[in-house]
Structure formats: structure tokens, C-alpha cells
Amino acid sequence: MCVTAPGLVVARDGDEVLVEIDGRIRRASGLLVENLLPGEHCLVGLGLVLERLSEAQAAALAADLRRAGGSGMGAVSGRRRFKLGKGVTT
């Protein structure tokens, strides 16, 4: 299992972001990356957004992980819905 993976920000509420990784939604702290917006790509590790990535960087990293036999932070079929504070949902 890989502890870092590229993802796509789908929602943000304050310092918390929801990131889609391998089709699964995960919570992460956005404290380290300022002004991260839904639709942006990022690198997630150990529950933290570590850096903003371009779409090309995210795609290349995902391809490298697949070639190495990994699937990011774990492929799980189905989606879970999370509710953030103030009614923000995905």
C-alpha cells in the first residue's frame, strides 16, 4: 500500500478537504497548501495535502503507481458520502 497518492479535490470546508483518490473519497488536512480549491489536483500523504499538482503531474504519478503495481491509497469499489460542516456534501 502506498502512503502518498495523487488526488482530485472535490470539496473544501475550512482547513479540511475531501479528495478523490482511486475513485474513493478521503478526508485530508489542507493546512499545508493555501487556497486549494475543488477541481485542483494534489498529492496526499498520511492525511495531509502535501502539495498542489498540475493535471499532467497527477496523471504521470498515477500511471507510475499503476506500473509499479500499486493503486494509490487503495482501490475500493463503491463510494462513501461524507458530510462536512455547514452542509457541504459530496
Contacts in CASP RR format, 6 or more apart in sequence:
PFRMAT RR
TARGET T0000
AUTHOR 0000-0000-0000
METHOD contacts of the structure
MODEL  1
MCVTAPGLVVARDGDEVLVEIDGRIRRASGLLVENLLPGEHCLVGLGLVL
ERLSEAQAAALAADLRRAGGSGMGAVSGRRRFKLGKGVTT
1 70 0 8 1.000
1 72 0 8 1.000
1 73 0 8 1.000
1 74 0 8 1.000
2 65 0 8 1.000
2 70 0 8 1.000
2 71 0 8 1.000
2 72 0 8 1.000
2 73 0 8 1.000
2 74 0 8 1.000
3 45 0 8 1.000
3 46 0 8 1.000
3 73 0 8 1.000
4 43 0 8 1.000
4 44 0 8 1.000
4 45 0 8 1.000
4 46 0 8 1.000
4 50 0 8 1.000
5 21 0 8 1.000
5 22 0 8 1.000
5 43 0 8 1.000
5 44 0 8 1.000
5 45 0 8 1.000
5 61 0 8 1.000
5 62 0 8 1.000
5 65 0 8 1.000
5 72 0 8 1.000
5 73 0 8 1.000
6 21 0 8 1.000
6 41 0 8 1.000
6 42 0 8 1.000
6 43 0 8 1.000
6 44 0 8 1.000
6 53 0 8 1.000
6 57 0 8 1.000
6 58 0 8 1.000
6 59 0 8 1.000
6 61 0 8 1.000
6 62 0 8 1.000
6 72 0 8 1.000
7 19 0 8 1.000
7 20 0 8 1.000
7 21 0 8 1.000
7 41 0 8 1.000
7 42 0 8 1.000
7 43 0 8 1.000
7 44 0 8 1.000
7 53 0 8 1.000
7 58 0 8 1.000
8 19 0 8 1.000
8 20 0 8 1.000
8 21 0 8 1.000
8 39 0 8 1.000
8 40 0 8 1.000
8 41 0 8 1.000
8 42 0 8 1.000
8 58 0 8 1.000
9 17 0 8 1.000
9 18 0 8 1.000
9 19 0 8 1.000
9 36 0 8 1.000
9 37 0 8 1.000
9 38 0 8 1.000
9 39 0 8 1.000
9 40 0 8 1.000
9 41 0 8 1.000
9 42 0 8 1.000
9 49 0 8 1.000
10 18 0 8 1.000
10 19 0 8 1.000
10 20 0 8 1.000
10 25 0 8 1.000
10 38 0 8 1.000
10 39 0 8 1.000
10 90 0 8 1.000
11 17 0 8 1.000
11 18 0 8 1.000
11 38 0 8 1.000
11 84 0 8 1.000
11 88 0 8 1.000
11 89 0 8 1.000
11 90 0 8 1.000
12 18 0 8 1.000
12 30 0 8 1.000
12 36 0 8 1.000
12 37 0 8 1.000
12 38 0 8 1.000
12 88 0 8 1.000
13 84 0 8 1.000
13 85 0 8 1.000
13 86 0 8 1.000
13 88 0 8 1.000
15 29 0 8 1.000
15 30 0 8 1.000
15 31 0 8 1.000
16 27 0 8 1.000
16 28 0 8 1.000
16 29 0 8 1.000
16 30 0 8 1.000
16 84 0 8 1.000
17 27 0 8 1.000
17 28 0 8 1.000
17 29 0 8 1.000
17 30 0 8 1.000
17 36 0 8 1.000
17 42 0 8 1.000
17 49 0 8 1.000
18 25 0 8 1.000
18 26 0 8 1.000
18 27 0 8 1.000
18 28 0 8 1.000
18 82 0 8 1.000
18 84 0 8 1.000
18 90 0 8 1.000
19 25 0 8 1.000
19 26 0 8 1.000
19 27 0 8 1.000
19 28 0 8 1.000
19 42 0 8 1.000
19 44 0 8 1.000
19 49 0 8 1.000
20 26 0 8 1.000
21 44 0 8 1.000
21 72 0 8 1.000
21 73 0 8 1.000
21 74 0 8 1.000
22 71 0 8 1.000
22 72 0 8 1.000
22 73 0 8 1.000
22 74 0 8 1.000
22 75 0 8 1.000
22 76 0 8 1.000
23 75 0 8 1.000
23 76 0 8 1.000
23 78 0 8 1.000
23 79 0 8 1.000
24 73 0 8 1.000
24 74 0 8 1.000
24 75 0 8 1.000
24 76 0 8 1.000
24 78 0 8 1.000
24 79 0 8 1.000
24 80 0 8 1.000
25 79 0 8 1.000
25 80 0 8 1.000
25 81 0 8 1.000
25 82 0 8 1.000
25 90 0 8 1.000
26 44 0 8 1.000
26 47 0 8 1.000
26 73 0 8 1.000
27 47 0 8 1.000
27 82 0 8 1.000
28 44 0 8 1.000
28 45 0 8 1.000
28 47 0 8 1.000
28 48 0 8 1.000
28 49 0 8 1.000
29 47 0 8 1.000
29 48 0 8 1.000
29 49 0 8 1.000
30 36 0 8 1.000
30 48 0 8 1.000
30 49 0 8 1.000
31 48 0 8 1.000
32 48 0 8 1.000
32 49 0 8 1.000
32 50 0 8 1.000
32 51 0 8 1.000
33 42 0 8 1.000
33 49 0 8 1.000
33 50 0 8 1.000
33 51 0 8 1.000
33 52 0 8 1.000
36 42 0 8 1.000
36 49 0 8 1.000
36 52 0 8 1.000
40 52 0 8 1.000
41 52 0 8 1.000
41 53 0 8 1.000
41 54 0 8 1.000
41 55 0 8 1.000
41 57 0 8 1.000
41 58 0 8 1.000
42 49 0 8 1.000
42 50 0 8 1.000
42 51 0 8 1.000
42 52 0 8 1.000
42 53 0 8 1.000
42 58 0 8 1.000
43 49 0 8 1.000
43 50 0 8 1.000
43 51 0 8 1.000
43 53 0 8 1.000
43 61 0 8 1.000
44 50 0 8 1.000
44 73 0 8 1.000
45 73 0 8 1.000
53 61 0 8 1.000
62 72 0 8 1.000
65 71 0 8 1.000
65 72 0 8 1.000
81 89 0 8 1.000
81 90 0 8 1.000
82 89 0 8 1.000
82 90 0 8 1.000
83 89 0 8 1.000
END
